[in-house]
Every structure is written in structure tokens, then in C-alpha cells.
Amino acid sequence: MDIIDLAQQHELMLREQAVATARARGMDAVPVYINGRKRCVSCNRLIPLKRIQARPDAVRCVACEEKLEKS
Ligand SMILES: [Zn+2]
């Protein structure tokens, strides 16, 4: 095994960890749209327009995102 193989193994391990972390944080959650408005995947309330403008990829309201980040 040479240094390239070792580097590839390390990259794979890091990628798997990153995917697992993203899944645990719900980053693969599919946004919910009802009547064209995006809803929080956790509490089902409308995500405020200002949050969508600030974070277009957001799938949770600020309160639920903070709860998730603290857990
Ligand atoms: Zn919420």
C-alpha cells in the first residue's frame, strides 16, 4: 500500500463521517412546501420569508434549527 492508497482511505473515511454527520443533523431532510410556502420539517410551521432569504436551503425554522444544534 502506497501513500496514494492511504490518502484515498483517509478521504473515504472523512467523507463517510461527513455524510453521517449531515444525516444526523437532518441536512438530507426534504423541504416541505404547502401552498407554495416552505414549512419547517420539524414543527410544520411556515418558515419566515426572511429566513428563506438568508438561508435558501433551510428546511427548519430558527427555533427548531437551534434545538437541533443544541442536541
Ligand atoms: Zn420548526
N, CA, C, O and the ligand as a Tripos MOL2 file, in Angstrom:
@<TRIPOS>MOLECULE
protein
  285   283    72     0     0
PROTEIN
NO_CHARGES

@<TRIPOS>ATOM
      1 N           0.8440   -1.1980    0.0000 N.3       1 MET1
      2 CA          0.0000    0.0000    0.0000 C.3       1 MET1
      3 C           0.8840    1.2540    0.0000 C.2       1 MET1
      4 O           1.7540    1.4130    0.8570 O.2       1 MET1
      5 N           0.6510    2.1270   -0.9600 N.am      2 ASP2
      6 CA          1.4800    3.3380   -1.0170 C.3       2 ASP2
      7 C           0.7420    4.5440   -0.4100 C.2       2 ASP2
      8 O          -0.3750    4.4330    0.0950 O.2       2 ASP2
      9 N           1.4020    5.6660   -0.4830 N.am      3 ILE3
     10 CA          0.8550    6.8680    0.1650 C.3       3 ILE3
     11 C          -0.4580    7.3210   -0.4900 C.2       3 ILE3
     12 O          -1.3220    7.8880    0.1790 O.2       3 ILE3
     13 N          -0.6070    7.0710   -1.7990 N.am      4 ILE4
     14 CA         -1.8520    7.4360   -2.5000 C.3       4 ILE4
     15 C          -3.0190    6.5960   -1.9660 C.2       4 ILE4
     16 O          -4.1160    7.1080   -1.7410 O.2       4 ILE4
     17 N          -2.7590    5.2860   -1.7670 N.am      5 ASP5
     18 CA         -3.8040    4.4070   -1.2160 C.3       5 ASP5
     19 C          -4.2120    4.8690    0.1840 C.2       5 ASP5
     20 O          -5.3970    4.9250    0.5130 O.2       5 ASP5
     21 N          -3.2250    5.1930    0.9900 N.am      6 LEU6
     22 CA         -3.5090    5.6570    2.3560 C.3       6 LEU6
     23 C          -4.3400    6.9440    2.3190 C.2       6 LEU6
     24 O          -5.2940    7.0980    3.0810 O.2       6 LEU6
     25 N          -3.9650    7.8620    1.4270 N.am      7 ALA7
     26 CA         -4.6940    9.1300    1.3050 C.3       7 ALA7
     27 C          -6.1380    8.8650    0.8670 C.2       7 ALA7
     28 O          -7.0630    9.4980    1.3770 O.2       7 ALA7
     29 N          -6.3390    7.9340   -0.0730 N.am      8 GLN8
     30 CA         -7.6920    7.6090   -0.5430 C.3       8 GLN8
     31 C          -8.5270    7.0120    0.5790 C.2       8 GLN8
     32 O          -9.7040    7.3400    0.7290 O.2       8 GLN8
     33 N          -7.9110    6.1330    1.3690 N.am      9 GLN9
     34 CA         -8.6250    5.5390    2.5110 C.3       9 GLN9
     35 C          -9.0520    6.6270    3.4880 C.2       9 GLN9
     36 O         -10.1720    6.6130    3.9980 O.2       9 GLN9
     37 N          -8.1440    7.5740    3.7430 N.am     10 HIS10
     38 CA         -8.4280    8.6630    4.6700 C.3      10 HIS10
     39 C          -9.5690    9.5390    4.1320 C.2      10 HIS10
     40 O         -10.4690    9.9270    4.8770 O.2      10 HIS10
     41 N          -9.5180    9.8450    2.8280 N.am     11 GLU11
     42 CA        -10.5770   10.6650    2.2150 C.3      11 GLU11
     43 C         -11.9330    9.9800    2.3370 C.2      11 GLU11
     44 O         -12.9340   10.6170    2.6670 O.2      11 GLU11
     45 N         -11.9550    8.6780    2.0680 N.am     12 LEU12
     46 CA        -13.2040    7.9150    2.1450 C.3      12 LEU12
     47 C         -13.7710    7.9600    3.5620 C.2      12 LEU12
     48 O         -14.9700    8.1600    3.7580 O.2      12 LEU12
     49 N         -12.8840    7.7690    4.5550 N.am     13 MET13
     50 CA        -13.3170    7.7860    5.9550 C.3      13 MET13
     51 C         -13.9110    9.1610    6.3120 C.2      13 MET13
     52 O         -14.9560    9.2470    6.9570 O.2      13 MET13
     53 N         -13.2230   10.2350    5.8810 N.am     14 LEU14
     54 CA        -13.7140   11.5870    6.1710 C.3      14 LEU14
     55 C         -15.0670   11.8350    5.5060 C.2      14 LEU14
     56 O         -15.9570   12.4400    6.1040 O.2      14 LEU14
     57 N         -15.2190   11.3610    4.2580 N.am     15 ARG15
     58 CA        -16.4790   11.5620    3.5380 C.3      15 ARG15
     59 C         -17.6180   10.8290    4.2380 C.2      15 ARG15
     60 O         -18.7090   11.3740    4.4050 O.2      15 ARG15
     61 N         -17.3510    9.5740    4.6510 N.am     16 GLU16
     62 CA        -18.3940    8.8040    5.3460 C.3      16 GLU16
     63 C         -18.7970    9.4850    6.6560 C.2      16 GLU16
     64 O         -19.9740    9.5100    7.0140 O.2      16 GLU16
     65 N         -17.8030   10.0380    7.3680 N.am     17 GLN17
     66 CA        -18.1130   10.7560    8.6150 C.3      17 GLN17
     67 C         -18.9540   11.9960    8.3240 C.2      17 GLN17
     68 O         -19.9090   12.2920    9.0430 O.2      17 GLN17
     69 N         -18.5920   12.7190    7.2610 N.am     18 ALA18
     70 CA        -19.3200   13.9470    6.9110 C.3      18 ALA18
     71 C         -20.7640   13.6250    6.5320 C.2      18 ALA18
     72 O         -21.6830   14.3490    6.9140 O.2      18 ALA18
     73 N         -20.9660   12.5410    5.7830 N.am     19 VAL19
     74 CA        -22.3250   12.1380    5.3830 C.3      19 VAL19
     75 C         -23.1250   11.7260    6.6180 C.2      19 VAL19
     76 O         -24.2910   12.0970    6.7570 O.2      19 VAL19
     77 N         -22.4980   10.9570    7.5180 N.am     20 ALA20
     78 CA        -23.1960   10.5240    8.7330 C.3      20 ALA20
     79 C         -23.5930   11.7280    9.5870 C.2      20 ALA20
     80 O         -24.7010   11.7730   10.1220 O.2      20 ALA20
     81 N         -22.6920   12.6970    9.7130 N.am     21 THR21
     82 CA        -22.9870   13.9100   10.4870 C.3      21 THR21
     83 C         -24.1230   14.6960    9.8490 C.2      21 THR21
     84 O         -25.0240   15.1710   10.5410 O.2      21 THR21
     85 N         -24.0760   14.8300    8.5290 N.am     22 ALA22
     86 CA        -25.1260   15.5690    7.8180 C.3      22 ALA22
     87 C         -26.4760   14.8850    7.9990 C.2      22 ALA22
     88 O         -27.4870   15.5550    8.2110 O.2      22 ALA22
     89 N         -26.4990   13.5410    7.9170 N.am     23 ARG23
     90 CA        -27.7580   12.8070    8.1070 C.3      23 ARG23
     91 C         -28.2790   13.0090    9.5250 C.2      23 ARG23
     92 O         -29.4690   13.2510    9.7250 O.2      23 ARG23
     93 N         -27.3840   12.9090   10.5110 N.am     24 ALA24
     94 CA        -27.7880   13.0470   11.9110 C.3      24 ALA24
     95 C         -28.3790   14.4340   12.1650 C.2      24 ALA24
     96 O         -29.2840   14.5890   12.9840 O.2      24 ALA24
     97 N         -27.8640   15.4330   11.4610 N.am     25 ARG25
     98 CA        -28.3580   16.8010   11.6330 C.3      25 ARG25
     99 C         -29.5770   17.0910   10.7710 C.2      25 ARG25
    100 O         -30.1180   18.1970   10.7980 O.2      25 ARG25
    101 N         -30.0070   16.0940   10.0070 N.am     26 GLY26
    102 CA        -31.2100   16.2720    9.1870 C.3      26 GLY26
    103 C         -30.9650   17.0950    7.9470 C.2      26 GLY26
    104 O         -31.9050   17.6480    7.3750 O.2      26 GLY26
    105 N         -29.7010   17.1900    7.5130 N.am     27 MET27
    106 CA        -29.3930   18.0160    6.3490 C.3      27 MET27
    107 C         -29.8980   17.3870    5.0580 C.2      27 MET27
    108 O         -29.9590   18.0510    4.0230 O.2      27 MET27
    109 N         -30.2610   16.1030    5.1140 N.am     28 ASP28
    110 CA        -30.8060   15.4660    3.9210 C.3      28 ASP28
    111 C         -32.3410   15.5100    3.9370 C.2      28 ASP28
    112 O         -33.0060   14.9090    3.0930 O.2      28 ASP28
    113 N         -32.8800   16.2400    4.9220 N.am     29 ALA29
    114 CA        -34.3390   16.3560    5.0070 C.3      29 ALA29
    115 C         -34.8810   17.0760    3.7730 C.2      29 ALA29
    116 O         -34.2800   18.0400    3.3000 O.2      29 ALA29
    117 N         -35.9920   16.6160    3.2670 N.am     30 VAL30
    118 CA        -36.6010   17.2200    2.0760 C.3      30 VAL30
    119 C         -37.5320   18.3380    2.5310 C.2      30 VAL30
    120 O         -38.4080   18.1140    3.3670 O.2      30 VAL30
    121 N         -37.3470   19.5500    1.9820 N.am     31 PRO31
    122 CA        -38.2180   20.6470    2.4020 C.3      31 PRO31
    123 C         -39.6880   20.3650    2.0740 C.2      31 PRO31
    124 O         -40.0090   19.7310    1.0690 O.2      31 PRO31
    125 N         -40.5540   20.8490    2.9380 N.am     32 VAL32
    126 CA        -41.9960   20.6320    2.7630 C.3      32 VAL32
    127 C         -42.6170   21.9280    2.2630 C.2      32 VAL32
    128 O         -42.4700   22.9780    2.8900 O.2      32 VAL32
    129 N         -43.3090   21.8520    1.1360 N.am     33 TYR33
    130 CA        -44.0000   23.0280    0.5930 C.3      33 TYR33
    131 C         -45.5000   22.8090    0.6830 C.2      33 TYR33
    132 O         -46.0120   21.7830    0.2350 O.2      33 TYR33
    133 N         -46.1950   23.7620    1.2550 N.am     34 ILE34
    134 CA        -47.6500   23.6990    1.2880 C.3      34 ILE34
    135 C         -48.1580   25.0340    0.7680 C.2      34 ILE34
    136 O         -47.8140   26.0870    1.3030 O.2      34 ILE34
    137 N         -48.9810   24.9860   -0.2800 N.am     35 ASN35
    138 CA        -49.4770   26.1900   -0.9560 C.3      35 ASN35
    139 C         -48.3210   27.1110   -1.3650 C.2      35 ASN35
    140 O         -48.4260   28.3330   -1.2700 O.2      35 ASN35
    141 N         -47.2270   26.5110   -1.8150 N.am     36 GLY36
    142 CA        -46.1020   27.2930   -2.3090 C.3      36 GLY36
    143 C         -45.2230   27.8890   -1.2310 C.2      36 GLY36
    144 O         -44.2200   28.5360   -1.5290 O.2      36 GLY36
    145 N         -45.6000   27.6710    0.0400 N.am     37 ARG37
    146 CA        -44.7770   28.2030    1.1240 C.3      37 ARG37
    147 C         -44.0210   27.0540    1.7780 C.2      37 ARG37
    148 O         -44.5500   25.9580    1.9620 O.2      37 ARG37
    149 N         -42.7660   27.3370    2.1240 N.am     38 LYS38
    150 CA        -41.9250   26.3160    2.7210 C.3      38 LYS38
    151 C         -42.2590   26.1760    4.2000 C.2      38 LYS38
    152 O         -42.3770   27.1610    4.9280 O.2      38 LYS38
    153 N         -42.4080   24.9230    4.6220 N.am     39 ARG39
    154 CA        -42.7110   24.6640    6.0280 C.3      39 ARG39
    155 C         -41.5660   23.9360    6.7000 C.2      39 ARG39
    156 O         -40.8290   23.1810    6.0650 O.2      39 ARG39
    157 N         -41.4290   24.1750    7.9950 N.am     40 CYS40
    158 CA        -40.4000   23.5380    8.8040 C.3      40 CYS40
    159 C         -40.6560   22.0220    8.8400 C.2      40 CYS40
    160 O         -41.7790   21.5840    9.0900 O.2      40 CYS40
    161 N         -39.6000   21.2250    8.5870 N.am     41 VAL41
    162 CA        -39.7740   19.7760    8.5790 C.3      41 VAL41
    163 C         -39.9510   19.2250   10.0030 C.2      41 VAL41
    164 O         -40.3560   18.0750   10.1760 O.2      41 VAL41
    165 N         -39.6490   20.0420   11.0180 N.am     42 SER42
    166 CA        -39.7900   19.5740   12.3940 C.3      42 SER42
    167 C         -41.1300   19.9470   13.0160 C.2      42 SER42
    168 O         -41.8080   19.0900   13.5820 O.2      42 SER42
    169 N         -41.5250   21.2330   12.9150 N.am     43 CYS43
    170 CA        -42.7360   21.6720   13.6070 C.3      43 CYS43
    171 C         -43.8860   21.9830   12.6410 C.2      43 CYS43
    172 O         -45.0120   22.2150   13.0800 O.2      43 CYS43
    173 N         -43.6130   21.9910   11.3430 N.am     44 ASN44
    174 CA        -44.6270   22.2050   10.3060 C.3      44 ASN44
    175 C         -45.1510   23.6430   10.2370 C.2      44 ASN44
    176 O         -46.1150   23.9150    9.5220 O.2      44 ASN44
    177 N         -44.5190   24.5650   10.9780 N.am     45 ARG45
    178 CA        -44.9280   25.9780   10.8630 C.3      45 ARG45
    179 C         -44.2690   26.5620    9.6160 C.2      45 ARG45
    180 O         -43.2590   26.0430    9.1410 O.2      45 ARG45
    181 N         -44.8420   27.6410    9.0920 N.am     46 LEU46
    182 CA        -44.2400   28.3280    7.9470 C.3      46 LEU46
    183 C         -42.8650   28.8610    8.3500 C.2      46 LEU46
    184 O         -42.6950   29.4170    9.4350 O.2      46 LEU46
    185 N         -41.8910   28.6830    7.4630 N.am     47 ILE47
    186 CA        -40.5740   29.2610    7.7110 C.3      47 ILE47
    187 C         -40.6430   30.7170    7.2630 C.2      47 ILE47
    188 O         -41.0020   30.9930    6.1180 O.2      47 ILE47
    189 N         -40.3010   31.6620    8.1590 N.am     48 PRO48
    190 CA        -40.4220   33.0860    7.8050 C.3      48 PRO48
    191 C         -39.6190   33.4200    6.5420 C.2      48 PRO48
    192 O         -38.5350   32.8820    6.3140 O.2      48 PRO48
    193 N         -40.1790   34.3170    5.7340 N.am     49 LEU49
    194 CA        -39.5700   34.7000    4.4630 C.3      49 LEU49
    195 C         -38.1440   35.2180    4.6500 C.2      49 LEU49
    196 O         -37.2750   34.9570    3.8190 O.2      49 LEU49
    197 N         -37.9040   35.9490    5.7390 N.am     50 LYS50
    198 CA        -36.5640   36.4950    5.9880 C.3      50 LYS50
    199 C         -35.5380   35.3720    6.1470 C.2      50 LYS50
    200 O         -34.3930   35.4860    5.7080 O.2      50 LYS50
    201 N         -35.9810   34.2760    6.7910 N.am     51 ARG51
    202 CA        -35.0610   33.1470    6.9710 C.3      51 ARG51
    203 C         -34.7800   32.4760    5.6220 C.2      51 ARG51
    204 O         -33.6460   32.0870    5.3400 O.2      51 ARG51
    205 N         -35.8080   32.3460    4.8030 N.am     52 ILE52
    206 CA        -35.6240   31.7340    3.4780 C.3      52 ILE52
    207 C         -34.6610   32.5900    2.6480 C.2      52 ILE52
    208 O         -33.8210   32.0740    1.9110 O.2      52 ILE52
    209 N         -34.8090   33.9230    2.7900 N.am     53 GLN53
    210 CA        -33.9240   34.8120    2.0300 C.3      53 GLN53
    211 C         -32.4840   34.6920    2.5270 C.2      53 GLN53
    212 O         -31.5370   34.7280    1.7410 O.2      53 GLN53
    213 N         -32.3350   34.5470    3.8520 N.am     54 ALA54
    214 CA        -30.9940   34.4470    4.4290 C.3      54 ALA54
    215 C         -30.3880   33.0610    4.1810 C.2      54 ALA54
    216 O         -29.1950   32.9290    3.9060 O.2      54 ALA54
    217 N         -31.2320   32.0370    4.2850 N.am     55 ARG55
    218 CA        -30.7550   30.6540    4.1130 C.3      55 ARG55
    219 C         -31.7130   29.9060    3.1830 C.2      55 ARG55
    220 O         -32.6070   29.1990    3.6460 O.2      55 ARG55
    221 N         -31.5230   30.0660    1.8750 N.am     56 PRO56
    222 CA        -32.4610   29.4460    0.9220 C.3      56 PRO56
    223 C         -32.5420   27.9220    1.0560 C.2      56 PRO56
    224 O         -33.5280   27.3160    0.6380 O.2      56 PRO56
    225 N         -31.5110   27.3040    1.6380 N.am     57 ASP57
    226 CA        -31.5050   25.8470    1.7750 C.3      57 ASP57
    227 C         -32.1250   25.3970    3.0970 C.2      57 ASP57
    228 O         -32.1740   24.1980    3.3720 O.2      57 ASP57
    229 N         -32.6010   26.3370    3.9210 N.am     58 ALA58
    230 CA        -33.1440   25.9880    5.2350 C.3      58 ALA58
    231 C         -34.3770   25.0970    5.1070 C.2      58 ALA58
    232 O         -35.2520   25.3420    4.2760 O.2      58 ALA58
    233 N         -34.4330   24.0570    5.9460 N.am     59 VAL59
    234 CA        -35.6190   23.1890    5.9620 C.3      59 VAL59
    235 C         -36.3190   23.2650    7.3190 C.2      59 VAL59
    236 O         -37.3470   22.6230    7.5350 O.2      59 VAL59
    237 N         -35.7420   24.0640    8.2400 N.am     60 ARG60
    238 CA        -36.3410   24.2230    9.5700 C.3      60 ARG60
    239 C         -36.4360   25.7000    9.9300 C.2      60 ARG60
    240 O         -35.6890   26.5290    9.4090 O.2      60 ARG60
    241 N         -37.3580   26.0140   10.8200 N.am     61 CYS61
    242 CA        -37.4320   27.3640   11.3610 C.3      61 CYS61
    243 C         -36.2460   27.5630   12.3150 C.2      61 CYS61
    244 O         -35.5640   26.6030   12.6740 O.2      61 CYS61
    245 N         -36.0130   28.7960   12.7140 N.am     62 VAL62
    246 CA        -34.8630   29.1030   13.5620 C.3      62 VAL62
    247 C         -34.9430   28.3220   14.8810 C.2      62 VAL62
    248 O         -33.9450   27.7590   15.3300 O.2      62 VAL62
    249 N         -36.1260   28.2910   15.4970 N.am     63 ALA63
    250 CA        -36.2860   27.6230   16.7980 C.3      63 ALA63
    251 C         -35.9180   26.1480   16.7020 C.2      63 ALA63
    252 O         -35.1870   25.6360   17.5500 O.2      63 ALA63
    253 N         -36.4160   25.4610   15.6790 N.am     64 CYS64
    254 CA        -36.1320   24.0220   15.5270 C.3      64 CYS64
    255 C         -34.6680   23.7860   15.1680 C.2      64 CYS64
    256 O         -34.0620   22.8140   15.6200 O.2      64 CYS64
    257 N         -34.0980   24.6850   14.3460 N.am     65 GLU65
    258 CA        -32.6890   24.5420   13.9780 C.3      65 GLU65
    259 C         -31.8110   24.6920   15.2210 C.2      65 GLU65
    260 O         -30.8470   23.9470   15.3990 O.2      65 GLU65
    261 N         -32.1500   25.6630   16.0860 N.am     66 GLU66
    262 CA        -31.3720   25.8730   17.3140 C.3      66 GLU66
    263 C         -31.4910   24.6810   18.2490 C.2      66 GLU66
    264 O         -30.5120   24.2660   18.8690 O.2      66 GLU66
    265 N         -32.7180   24.1260   18.3460 N.am     67 LYS67
    266 CA        -32.9330   22.9450   19.1840 C.3      67 LYS67
    267 C         -32.0600   21.7920   18.7020 C.2      67 LYS67
    268 O         -31.4270   21.0980   19.4980 O.2      67 LYS67
    269 N         -32.0370   21.5980   17.3650 N.am     68 LEU68
    270 CA        -31.2690   20.5160   16.7700 C.3      68 LEU68
    271 C         -29.7790   20.7050   17.0200 C.2      68 LEU68
    272 O         -29.0680   19.7490   17.3310 O.2      68 LEU68
    273 N         -29.3050   21.9580   16.8790 N.am     69 GLU69
    274 CA        -27.8800   22.2180   17.0430 C.3      69 GLU69
    275 C         -27.4450   22.0370   18.4940 C.2      69 GLU69
    276 O         -26.2940   21.6840   18.7520 O.2      69 GLU69
    277 N         -28.3530   22.2760   19.4480 N.am     70 LYS70
    278 CA        -28.0090   22.1070   20.8640 C.3      70 LYS70
    279 C         -27.9840   20.6370   21.2730 C.2      70 LYS70
    280 O         -27.2860   20.2530   22.2110 O.2      70 LYS70
    281 N         -28.7630   19.8170   20.5490 N.am     71 SER71
    282 CA        -28.8430   18.4000   20.9320 C.3      71 SER71
    283 C         -27.6150   17.6270   20.4660 C.2      71 SER71
    284 O         -27.5160   16.4230   20.7020 O.2      71 SER71
    285 ZN        -39.7980   24.4670   13.3130 Zn       72 ZN72
@<TRIPOS>BOND
     1     1     2 1
     2     2     3 1
     3     3     4 2
     4     3     5 am
     5     5     6 1
     6     6     7 1
     7     7     8 2
     8     7     9 am
     9     9    10 1
    10    10    11 1
    11    11    12 2
    12    11    13 am
    13    13    14 1
    14    14    15 1
    15    15    16 2
    16    15    17 am
    17    17    18 1
    18    18    19 1
    19    19    20 2
    20    19    21 am
    21    21    22 1
    22    22    23 1
    23    23    24 2
    24    23    25 am
    25    25    26 1
    26    26    27 1
    27    27    28 2
    28    27    29 am
    29    29    30 1
    30    30    31 1
    31    31    32 2
    32    31    33 am
    33    33    34 1
    34    34    35 1
    35    35    36 2
    36    35    37 am
    37    37    38 1
    38    38    39 1
    39    39    40 2
    40    39    41 am
    41    41    42 1
    42    42    43 1
    43    43    44 2
    44    43    45 am
    45    45    46 1
    46    46    47 1
    47    47    48 2
    48    47    49 am
    49    49    50 1
    50    50    51 1
    51    51    52 2
    52    51    53 am
    53    53    54 1
    54    54    55 1
    55    55    56 2
    56    55    57 am
    57    57    58 1
    58    58    59 1
    59    59    60 2
    60    59    61 am
    61    61    62 1
    62    62    63 1
    63    63    64 2
    64    63    65 am
    65    65    66 1
    66    66    67 1
    67    67    68 2
    68    67    69 am
    69    69    70 1
    70    70    71 1
    71    71    72 2
    72    71    73 am
    73    73    74 1
    74    74    75 1
    75    75    76 2
    76    75    77 am
    77    77    78 1
    78    78    79 1
    79    79    80 2
    80    79    81 am
    81    81    82 1
    82    82    83 1
    83    83    84 2
    84    83    85 am
    85    85    86 1
    86    86    87 1
    87    87    88 2
    88    87    89 am
    89    89    90 1
    90    90    91 1
    91    91    92 2
    92    91    93 am
    93    93    94 1
    94    94    95 1
    95    95    96 2
    96    95    97 am
    97    97    98 1
    98    98    99 1
    99    99   100 2
   100    99   101 am
   101   101   102 1
   102   102   103 1
   103   103   104 2
   104   103   105 am
   105   105   106 1
   106   106   107 1
   107   107   108 2
   108   107   109 am
   109   109   110 1
   110   110   111 1
   111   111   112 2
   112   111   113 am
   113   113   114 1
   114   114   115 1
   115   115   116 2
   116   115   117 am
   117   117   118 1
   118   118   119 1
   119   119   120 2
   120   119   121 am
   121   121   122 1
   122   122   123 1
   123   123   124 2
   124   123   125 am
   125   125   126 1
   126   126   127 1
   127   127   128 2
   128   127   129 am
   129   129   130 1
   130   130   131 1
   131   131   132 2
   132   131   133 am
   133   133   134 1
   134   134   135 1
   135   135   136 2
   136   135   137 am
   137   137   138 1
   138   138   139 1
   139   139   140 2
   140   139   141 am
   141   141   142 1
   142   142   143 1
   143   143   144 2
   144   143   145 am
   145   145   146 1
   146   146   147 1
   147   147   148 2
   148   147   149 am
   149   149   150 1
   150   150   151 1
   151   151   152 2
   152   151   153 am
   153   153   154 1
   154   154   155 1
   155   155   156 2
   156   155   157 am
   157   157   158 1
   158   158   159 1
   159   159   160 2
   160   159   161 am
   161   161   162 1
   162   162   163 1
   163   163   164 2
   164   163   165 am
   165   165   166 1
   166   166   167 1
   167   167   168 2
   168   167   169 am
   169   169   170 1
   170   170   171 1
   171   171   172 2
   172   171   173 am
   173   173   174 1
   174   174   175 1
   175   175   176 2
   176   175   177 am
   177   177   178 1
   178   178   179 1
   179   179   180 2
   180   179   181 am
   181   181   182 1
   182   182   183 1
   183   183   184 2
   184   183   185 am
   185   185   186 1
   186   186   187 1
   187   187   188 2
   188   187   189 am
   189   189   190 1
   190   190   191 1
   191   191   192 2
   192   191   193 am
   193   193   194 1
   194   194   195 1
   195   195   196 2
   196   195   197 am
   197   197   198 1
   198   198   199 1
   199   199   200 2
   200   199   201 am
   201   201   202 1
   202   202   203 1
   203   203   204 2
   204   203   205 am
   205   205   206 1
   206   206   207 1
   207   207   208 2
   208   207   209 am
   209   209   210 1
   210   210   211 1
   211   211   212 2
   212   211   213 am
   213   213   214 1
   214   214   215 1
   215   215   216 2
   216   215   217 am
   217   217   218 1
   218   218   219 1
   219   219   220 2
   220   219   221 am
   221   221   222 1
   222   222   223 1
   223   223   224 2
   224   223   225 am
   225   225   226 1
   226   226   227 1
   227   227   228 2
   228   227   229 am
   229   229   230 1
   230   230   231 1
   231   231   232 2
   232   231   233 am
   233   233   234 1
   234   234   235 1
   235   235   236 2
   236   235   237 am
   237   237   238 1
   238   238   239 1
   239   239   240 2
   240   239   241 am
   241   241   242 1
   242   242   243 1
   243   243   244 2
   244   243   245 am
   245   245   246 1
   246   246   247 1
   247   247   248 2
   248   247   249 am
   249   249   250 1
   250   250   251 1
   251   251   252 2
   252   251   253 am
   253   253   254 1
   254   254   255 1
   255   255   256 2
   256   255   257 am
   257   257   258 1
   258   258   259 1
   259   259   260 2
   260   259   261 am
   261   261   262 1
   262   262   263 1
   263   263   264 2
   264   263   265 am
   265   265   266 1
   266   266   267 1
   267   267   268 2
   268   267   269 am
   269   269   270 1
   270   270   271 1
   271   271   272 2
   272   271   273 am
   273   273   274 1
   274   274   275 1
   275   275   276 2
   276   275   277 am
   277   277   278 1
   278   278   279 1
   279   279   280 2
   280   279   281 am
   281   281   282 1
   282   282   283 1
   283   283   284 2
@<TRIPOS>SUBSTRUCTURE
     1 MET1         2 RESIDUE 1 A MET
     2 ASP2         6 RESIDUE 1 A ASP
     3 ILE3        10 RESIDUE 1 A ILE
     4 ILE4        14 RESIDUE 1 A ILE
     5 ASP5        18 RESIDUE 1 A ASP
     6 LEU6        22 RESIDUE 1 A LEU
     7 ALA7        26 RESIDUE 1 A ALA
     8 GLN8        30 RESIDUE 1 A GLN
     9 GLN9        34 RESIDUE 1 A GLN
    10 HIS10       38 RESIDUE 1 A HIS
    11 GLU11       42 RESIDUE 1 A GLU
    12 LEU12       46 RESIDUE 1 A LEU
    13 MET13       50 RESIDUE 1 A MET
    14 LEU14       54 RESIDUE 1 A LEU
    15 ARG15       58 RESIDUE 1 A ARG
    16 GLU16       62 RESIDUE 1 A GLU
    17 GLN17       66 RESIDUE 1 A GLN
    18 ALA18       70 RESIDUE 1 A ALA
    19 VAL19       74 RESIDUE 1 A VAL
    20 ALA20       78 RESIDUE 1 A ALA
    21 THR21       82 RESIDUE 1 A THR
    22 ALA22       86 RESIDUE 1 A ALA
    23 ARG23       90 RESIDUE 1 A ARG
    24 ALA24       94 RESIDUE 1 A ALA
    25 ARG25       98 RESIDUE 1 A ARG
    26 GLY26      102 RESIDUE 1 A GLY
    27 MET27      106 RESIDUE 1 A MET
    28 ASP28      110 RESIDUE 1 A ASP
    29 ALA29      114 RESIDUE 1 A ALA
    30 VAL30      118 RESIDUE 1 A VAL
    31 PRO31      122 RESIDUE 1 A PRO
    32 VAL32      126 RESIDUE 1 A VAL
    33 TYR33      130 RESIDUE 1 A TYR
    34 ILE34      134 RESIDUE 1 A ILE
    35 ASN35      138 RESIDUE 1 A ASN
    36 GLY36      142 RESIDUE 1 A GLY
    37 ARG37      146 RESIDUE 1 A ARG
    38 LYS38      150 RESIDUE 1 A LYS
    39 ARG39      154 RESIDUE 1 A ARG
    40 CYS40      158 RESIDUE 1 A CYS
    41 VAL41      162 RESIDUE 1 A VAL
    42 SER42      166 RESIDUE 1 A SER
    43 CYS43      170 RESIDUE 1 A CYS
    44 ASN44      174 RESIDUE 1 A ASN
    45 ARG45      178 RESIDUE 1 A ARG
    46 LEU46      182 RESIDUE 1 A LEU
    47 ILE47      186 RESIDUE 1 A ILE
    48 PRO48      190 RESIDUE 1 A PRO
    49 LEU49      194 RESIDUE 1 A LEU
    50 LYS50      198 RESIDUE 1 A LYS
    51 ARG51      202 RESIDUE 1 A ARG
    52 ILE52      206 RESIDUE 1 A ILE
    53 GLN53      210 RESIDUE 1 A GLN
    54 ALA54      214 RESIDUE 1 A ALA
    55 ARG55      218 RESIDUE 1 A ARG
    56 PRO56      222 RESIDUE 1 A PRO
    57 ASP57      226 RESIDUE 1 A ASP
    58 ALA58      230 RESIDUE 1 A ALA
    59 VAL59      234 RESIDUE 1 A VAL
    60 ARG60      238 RESIDUE 1 A ARG
    61 CYS61      242 RESIDUE 1 A CYS
    62 VAL62      246 RESIDUE 1 A VAL
    63 ALA63      250 RESIDUE 1 A ALA
    64 CYS64      254 RESIDUE 1 A CYS
    65 GLU65      258 RESIDUE 1 A GLU
    66 GLU66      262 RESIDUE 1 A GLU
    67 LYS67      266 RESIDUE 1 A LYS
    68 LEU68      270 RESIDUE 1 A LEU
    69 GLU69      274 RESIDUE 1 A GLU
    70 LYS70      278 RESIDUE 1 A LYS
    71 SER71      282 RESIDUE 1 A SER
    72 ZN72       285 GROUP 0 **** ****
